[in-house]
Amino acid sequence: MPYYHRLGDIPAKRHTVFRKSGGGIHYEHLIGNLGFTGLQSLIYTVRRPTSVVSSRCRETLDWQSEDDPGLRMRHLRTHRLELPPVDPVTGRAPLLFNNDVAMSLSRPGDSEAPLYRNAQGDEIVYVSRGEGVLESQFGELDVRSGDYVVIPRGIIHRWRLAAGQDPILFIVESHGYVRTPSRYRNEHGQLLEHSPFCERDIRPPSRLVTVTETGETPLLVKKDNALHEVVLDHHPFDTVGWDGFYYPWALSIHDFEPITGRLHQPPPVHQTFQGDGWVLCSFVPRLYDYHPDAIPAPYNHSNVMSDEVLYYCNDEFMSRKDIEYGSLTLHPDGLPHGPQPGKTEASIGQKETSELAVMVDTFAPLRVARAALPCEDPSYQQSWLGDD
């Protein structure tokens, strides 16, 4: 989990007077999850966070699934979707979803992103391509290609992506809170020695920029599957200091250290995050199994009460053919899956792989969004036909 961090100026004790230099006091604001029992941070602001001029429902987000889904393996070539080059929030294309988790894709243009607060879910934004800064009430966080950017619910933030890079964002939105795998943490929350990453790899906001602008400032808030426009009477990034465990943070997929063995390791060794009803795993370049008779390609397996999703971050994967950068495959519970013809034999004797992929396994069935159907490869379910 994120560790204790602080930026800026804060009083010596919680819930005590913290005076402004010009008179008056700073406003204390607790932000956290699970009521008062989860992770929390205290921020101190120039103005009241409760000062709202107006609010209205701007847009209902009604994700529609296909009419007759059937049961089959699916392959979506997501980077072929024609997406509006707008901002990273309003231009998201729905891909897959259930009541626990939703996945979408964004290819934002160079237009300014809105101030945004997701009040119904935590987000993991995988920066598939691009770089920039995530601005928030907690300061600025530098982000780059390969980063998982974790944004807990309720935090006001804004993306400031570098222009001219054609950024691509793969977004995983969770109804439950996002955390690191419990088996990699001790009772105090510290990541253990056998964890594939540790606190040194976690990057919190590094610069606190206090914005003192006043005047009507629009804020988009996602709540109850709708986008609401809330107008504040000041800019919400007026934090002068904060401390705690609740803040946006980044972890690079390139800092994930793979666990390998003499024989093929099952997918849980790649786990990076967990939520309620789902887990996320990272497949990264690594050495293959080193038993002299090892078969590096995964064995055929039936999903055990789960749907498996893979978002391919390059065009190489040990058990797949005909995938491309941006491919997304869905292997639903009820159908066994495994290497495509030729991939098992081809893996024998190989020493390493350069694959890079994000896997999301859900424990409730996923639905394919109707908006994603134009990029589906209809021949994928027949790709296992034929001999090795």
C-alpha positions, 0 to 999 in steps of 0.5 A: 500500500502507499506509505506515509508521505507529506508535502508543504506546511502542516501544523504539529498536531492534527485538528489544531489551529493553523493560522495564515500569515495574513490572518485567519486559519487554513481549512483542514480536510480529511480525505480517505476511504472506508469511512474513517477506518481506511487510508486517510490524508489530511490536507490544509487549504486556503479556502473552504472545500465546500464552497459550491456555486452551482451543480447540474447533471451534464451527461448520463453514462449509459454503457450498453453491452451487445445484444447477443453476446454468446460464449466465445473467445474475443479479440478487440484491436482497441487501437483501431477504434476511432476515438475523438481526440478530446480530453482523457476523461470525456473521450473514454471508449468503453470496452468491458465491464461488470458491476465490480470493474470497468475497462476503457480506452482514451486517446486524448488530443492536445485540448486542456483536460478538465478538473475531475473527481471520480466519486464512485470508483478508484482508477488505475490508468495505465499510460500505454503511450505518452508522458506528462503530469497528473495535477491534483490537490496533493501536488504534481506527479510526473508520469510516463509510458508504462506507468500505472497511475493509481487515483483513489476516489474523491481526489480532484485531479487533472491530466496535463499530457505532453503535446504531439505524442498521441497518448494512449490510456488504458483505464481500469475503474474499480467499484472497490478500493485498489490495493496491492496484493495482500500476500505481499504485505505484512500485518503492518502494510509493508511490502515483504521481501518476496514482493515483485516491487516495493515502496522504493518503486512507488512514486507519490506526488513530488511538487506541491503547487498552491493555486490561489485563484478565485472565481467560478471554476468548473469541476466534473464529478462522476457519480451514479454513472453520470458526469455532473458539473459542479462549479466552485468559487475558487480553484481547488488546488489551493492546498498549502500542505498535507500528510497521510497515506491517501494520495495519487501514486504511480508504479512503472510496469518496468519496475515490476520484477518478475518471479520465475522458476524451473517450471512454468509459474501460474499467473498469480505470480504476476499479480500487481493490484487487487480490488473487490472482485478482480485482480490485475497482473503484469506480464513483463520481459523475463527469463523463461523456465530453466528446467532442461525439459521445461515448456515455457508456454502456459499449459491449457487451463479452464478459467476457475470462476473467472474471466481473463482479459489481456491488454497487449502493450506490444506485439509479442506474447509467448502464447499468442499469434496475430496480436498487435500493440493494443490488442485486448483478448477476453477468455471467458469462464466456461471455455478452456484456453491455452497456447495457439497452434505452434506456440507450445513447440516454439517456446521449448528451448527459448531463454527469454521473452520480451512480452509486455501486457496488462492482465485483468481477471474478474470473478464475475462475468464481463460484458463487451461494450457495444462501442467496442464491437467495431474493432473486434476480430471475428476470426479469433475464436477459430484461431486454435484450429489446426495442428502444431 
